[in-house]
Amino acid sequence: MNKLTETLLGGSAICALMAAPAVAQSTHPAMHVMALHAGKQVNKTATNHFHAAAHVTYTFGVYTEMPADARKSGLYNTFYRWNDTYSGYLTGCSMPKQYLKVPRRSVYARIDQGTLTYSYGCPSGPYVFYGDVWTNKTGVPGNVDTFRSTLVGHFKGHHGGIVQRYKGTLNLDVQVSITQ
C-alpha cells in the first residue's frame, strides 16, 4: 500500500470512530473555542461531548511566521478563549475562568503569556483572548521554532435546566517559521 492510500484509510477509520459514539450517546450543547484572527473572532471548533465528560481536550496545530528581528511580538493565530453555553446557545460574551500555560523558552526564543482584549458589544464588557508572545533570541532566517502552549478553562454547560461544570484543555502545538 502506498502512503496516500494508508493516509486516506487512516482518516476514514478515525472519522468512523468519532461518529459511532456520537450516534450512540446523547450529547450536551456544543462547547466552543474561539480564535482571534487579525482583530476579529472566528469559531474554531464546535463539537459535542457526552454528558458524563467532565474534562474535554483539544489539540490544534498552529503554523505562523515571524521575522528574525522580532522582539516581543504576539504570535498570529495563537490567541484563543473558552466560552460557556447557556440554554444550549453559544454566547461569545461569557467570561469563564481560564489561564494560559506556556514554556519559558523554546529552541530559539523566549515565550511569554499575552492577552488581547476585544469588544463585541457585550453587556459584561470586553472579553480577553489568551495567546503566546514570542521574542527571538538565537533564530536566523530559515529556522523553525516549535513549542506547546496550553489554555485551560473552567466553564459551564446548560442542558435541559441542568448546569454541568467542565474543564477544558486546549493544547496548541505551535510552529514558527523564522523569516527575514
N, C-alpha and C positions, 0 to 999 in steps of 0.2 A: 504494500500500500504506500502511495506517496504521501508526502507531508500535507498537501492540500486536502486529500481525502480524509486523513486522520483528524485534521483540524475541524472539518465540516461535521464528521461523525461525532467528535467530542462535543461540539457546540449543540448538536441535536440532542445528545444524551443529557446534557445539563439542562436544556430547556424542558425536556420531558420530566426530569426530576423536580424542577421548580414548579411545574404546572400541576403535577399529580397531588401534592399535599394541599395546594390552594383549592383544588376542586373538592377534595375530601373533607376539609375543615371549614367551619365558619370563620370569618375574618372580622377584625375590628376596623374602624375607619383608618384611612391611609395616614401614615406618618410621613412628613416631608422634610427634606433637607433643601435649603435654598442656597444658591450661589450668587455672588456679586460679580458681575462682569461689566467692566467699563461704565460703572455708575448706574447700573440697573439690575434688578433681580431676575433670576431665572430659576424655575423649579428644576432641580437636577434629577430628582427621583420621586416617585410616588409608588410605594409598594405596600401591599397588605401583609399582615402578620397574623399569627394565631393568637387567640385570647390569652392563652397561657404564657405567651412570650413576655417576659419582664425585661429582657435585655436584647436589643437589636443592634446588629453590627453591619456596617457597610465598609467597603474598601474601594476607593476611586484612584485611578492613575491620573496624575496631573502633569502635563508637559508644558513647559514655559521656557522663555529665554530671557537672559539679562546681558547687558554689555559688561565687558571685563572691568571697566572703570566704575561700575555701580557701587554706590555707597549707601547703605541703609535704605533699601528700597522694598516696598511691598511687592510681593510676587503676584503677578497677574494670574488669575484662576485659582488662587488658594484661599479666598475669603468665603466662608460658609457660616451658616447658623441653623439651629434646630427650631422647629415650630410645633406648637400644640395643635390639636384638633378639638374643636368644640362642636358638639351636636353633630359630629360626622363631617364637618366642614373645615377645611384648612383656613387658618387665619394668619396672614403674614404679620399681623400686629401683636401676636403673642410674644411674651418675653420669658421663656423658660430659663431656668438656671443652666449655665453652660460654661465650659472653660476649655482652653486650648493647651495641649502639652506639645512642646517642641524640643528637639535636641539642641543643646547649646552650640555644637559645632557639627559641621559636615566635613567632607573631604577638603573642600576649597573655601568654605565660607563660615561666618558666624550666623546663627539663626536666632531670631527673637520673635516674640509674640507681637502681633499687631492687631489693631481694631480699626474698622471703618464704620462710621455712623451714617445711616441712610434714613431719610424721612419719606414716608409714603402716605402721608395724611392720616396717620394712626392717632386715635384719641389718647392713647397711652404715651404718645411722644415718639421720637425717633428710636429705631432699634439698631443693634450692633451686629456686624459681621466680624468673625474672628479669622485671622489668617497669619501667614508667615512673612517676616521681614528678613531680607537676605542681604548680607554685607560681604562682598567678595574680599578674600584675604590673599589667596595664592593662585587662583584660577587664571588661566590665559585663554584667549580665543581658541575654540576647538575642544576644550574640556567639557565634560558633562558631570554635574554635581547631582547626587541623589541623597534623599533623606526621607523620613516618615514623620509626619505630624499627626496628632490625634485630637479631634474635637469630641468632647464628652458632654452630653446634655441629659438633664433630668426633666421630663415633660409628662403631660397628661393626655390621655385619650378618652373621649367620652363616647359611650356606646349604649344606647337604649336607657339613658339616665344613670348609667353606672360609670363612675370615674375610675380609670385604671392608670396607675403610675408606671412609667417606663424609664429605663436608662438606655440611651443610645450612644454608640461609639462609631464615629466616622474616621476611618484611617485614610490619610492622604499619602499615597506613595508619590512623592514629588521628584521630578527630573528636570533639572535646569541646564539648558544648553548655554554655554558662555560664548558670546559673540563679540565682535569688535566694537 
